[in-house]
Amino acid sequence: MTHDLPNSIRQINSLPLLEKQGIYKQLIPDWVFVDYRIDPETLLQDGQKVVRMRCPQGSRSLEISVRHDPHDLDPVMYLHMIDTFNFQLMVLLVIINDPESPRYNIDRDLEGHDTHFGTHDRNIPEELKAMQAGLAPGQVRQGLRSFRSTVPLFESFVERMGHELFMIEPLAYHNAVIFEKYGFSYTHGRQEMEWIHHEFQPGGILDTRLSEDNPFRQSDAGQTIRGRAWAIHDGILGHPFTGFRMYKQVGKHANVATYPNAKW
């Protein structure tokens, strides 16, 4: 195993600014620099700052945001990674947006307050528009379907820090199923994911809670990842989708599939 970086984010954060920025920019895929004309050395686009890193000394946290334009509301890429208290690396949030796609304001309620991507409160009219446009819960824009290209970057990064795995928390059902496809397994939540799949089968508990009267719980919702995700976001489980934690071992695919032969 190659180990040429400090073994914690806190240790990297203690380095001089230019040095830690040089380390952290390795987490940005090459295509981001190419497609959005960002200089990989200066992190500038036509002399303007479009890459921001929040990695203060003494902190166990790293946040990277990359914008298509410095004035854009949403980043093309956003990453939040931390050291856990038991010295593991965890990705709290990773978002990759298509900046050219329509925006749906699911992250703000009707009074303009933050909904935390619909997890604390909801903007139902915007959620309906997003769902009808093919988006999944928590998405304000269409994604670029490029998470697959970031997984090897994370693996290389954590390996160079001397770790054999990293953790991630899926914020919604569809995230967990997608992470499975990329080789992740569970430290918490696999049994509930298997229960969800079982109970969305015809006659199952969740299947019987579907109704044509509710646009988020249409009768065929159990047949697709996205349909299930919206029904779960709407509360069909009877409790929020929380407490799930997954991990990816460097260079290994866990071959976990709680929703076999899943359709998007």
N, C-alpha and C positions, 0 to 999 in steps of 0.2 A: 504493500500500500504506500502510495506517495503521500508524504506528510511534510509539506513545506510552508504551511501557513500556521498562525496561532490556532489553538484548538477551541476557541470560543469567540463569539461575536464581541463580548465585552473586551477581550484582549485586543481584537482588531480595532475596536473603537478607541482604544488607548493610543493608537499609532498617530503620527502626524497626518493632517487632513489629506494631503495629496497621496500619501502612501495607502491609506485605507480606501480612498476613492479608487485608486488603481486596482486594489483587490476586489472591491465590490462591483466594479463595472463588468467583471467577468460573469456576473449573473444576468447580464443583459444579452439576449441572443443577437448574433451578428446581423440577422435580417432587420432588426430594429434600426441599427445604425445605417444600413444601406437604404432601406425603404424611406426613412424619414430624414436622410441627408444629415446625420449627426456625426460630427467628428469624434471618433473613438478615443482620441487623445485628450482633447479639450472638453468633450461632452457638450459642445456648443453647436447650434444650427444657425448658419449664417451670422455668427457672432452673438447669438442670443442663447440664454440659458434655458434649455428644455429638459435637462436631466437634474433632478434634485435628490439628494441623499440626506436622510436624517439619521445620523449615527453619532450622537454626542458622547464625549468621553465619560466613562463611568456607567454607561447604559448597556443593557443586555439586548438592545433592540436595534434593528436596521429597517429603514423604510426607503424604498427607491420608487420614484415616479418619473415616467418619461412621457412627455407630451409631444403631439404632432406639431403643435404651435404653442408658444409660451403662454398665450392667452386662452387656450382651450380649457373648458370646464372639467373635462374628464381626461385622465391619462390614457395613452395607448397601452402602457404597462404600469402596473403597480404591484409591488412586492413588499410584504411585511414579514420579517423573520426574526425570531428571538432565540436566546438560550433559555432552556427551561431550568428549573431549580435543581434538577438532577443531571445537569450538564449535557443534555441532549439538544439538538437543533430542531426547531419547529417552524414551519411555515404557517403563519396565522391567516394570511390572505394573499392570493395572487389573482390579478385581474388582467386580462388582455382584451382591449376594446378595439373595435373597428371605428376609427374616428369619423369615417365618411357615412356611417349608417345612422338612421333616425334614432333620436334619443327619447326614452320613455322615463318620465319622472317618478319612478317607483320609489326613489330614495327620499322623496319629500311628501309629507301628507298635504291635505288640501289647504292647511294654514301655513305651509312652507317649512314645517319642522322636520328634522332628520328622522327617517323611519329605520335607519340602520339596515338598509336594503330590504325593508319589509319584515324584519325580524322583531322589531319593537312596536311598530304601528304599520298601517297599510294605506296605500292610495289605490283604492279598488278600481276607479276608472282607468288609471294609467296601467295598472296590472292587467286589466282586460285587454287593453291595446297591445301591451307587450306580449301577452300570451297569444293573441290572435296573429301577431307578427312572427311567431315562431320562437320567441325567446323563452328562457326558463326563469324560475324565480330568482330574484336578486340581480338580474341583468338589466342595466340601463340602456345598453346598446348591444348589437350583435357582436359576438366574439370573432376572433380571427382564426379560431380552430388551430391554434399553434401551441397549446400547452405541452403537447407531445415533445416539441423541440426544446422546451425549457427543462424537462425532467433530467436529461443528461447533463445539463449545466449545473443543476442542483447537486446531482450525484458527484460530479467531478469536484465541485466546490467543497462539499462535506468530506469527501475522501482526502482532499488536500489538507483539510483541517484535522485529519486523523480519526474521523468518525466512520462507522460502518453503515449507518442508516440516518435518515431524518424523518421527522414526524410532520403530519399535516392534519388540519381539522376541516373536514368537509362541512360547509355551511348549509348545504341543502342535499336532498336525496340524490339528485342527478350528479352532483359533484362526487359523491361517494362511489357511484357506479362507474363514472368516468375514471376516477383514480384507480379502481380495481383493474380496468382495462390497461392502465399504464404500469401495472405490476405491484400496486400497493396491497397491503393486508391491514388487519385491524388489531389495535390493542384494546379498544373499547367499541362495542356496537355491532360486531358481526352477527351475533345471535338475533338482535333486533332487525337487522337488515334481512336476514333469512326469514324471520317471522313476517316482515312486510311483504316479501315476495310471495310467501305461502298464502297470506290472507288477501292478496289481490287476485288470487285465482277465483274462478267462478264459484260462487257460494261462500267464499271466505268472508271474514268479518269486515274487512275494508271494502271488498267488492259490494257487500250489501249496503254500505254507506254511500255509494255513488248514486247520483240522481240527475236526471236531465234538467231538473229545476235549478241546479247550481252550475253555472258555467265553468267553475273550477273543479267540478267533480262529475264530469260527464260520464255516462255509463261505460264508455270505452277507455276511460282514463287509465285503468289498470293494465292496458295492453302496451304501453310505451313508457320509456323512462321519463319523458317530459310530462306526460299525463299524470303519472304517479307523483312527480315532484310538485306539480301545481296542487294536486289534491292534498298532499301532505302539508304544503305551505298554507293551505286553506284550513288546516286543523283536523283533517280526517283521522289522525292518530289519537286525538283527544289530548295531546300534549305537544309542545314544540319539538322540532327535530334538533335535539342537542345531545351532548355527551358522547359524540362519536369522535374517535381518534384513530388515525391510520399511520402507517409507516412504510417507507420504501428502503429496502436493503440495496446498497450499492452493487450494481451489476447483476442483480437477481430479480426475477419476475415471480411474484408470489402465487400466480395462477388461482386467484380467488375470483369467484363469480357468483355473487348472491342473487343475481338476476340473469340466469343463463339465456343465451340467444336473445339478449335484450335488443329492442328496437328503439331508436330515438323518438 
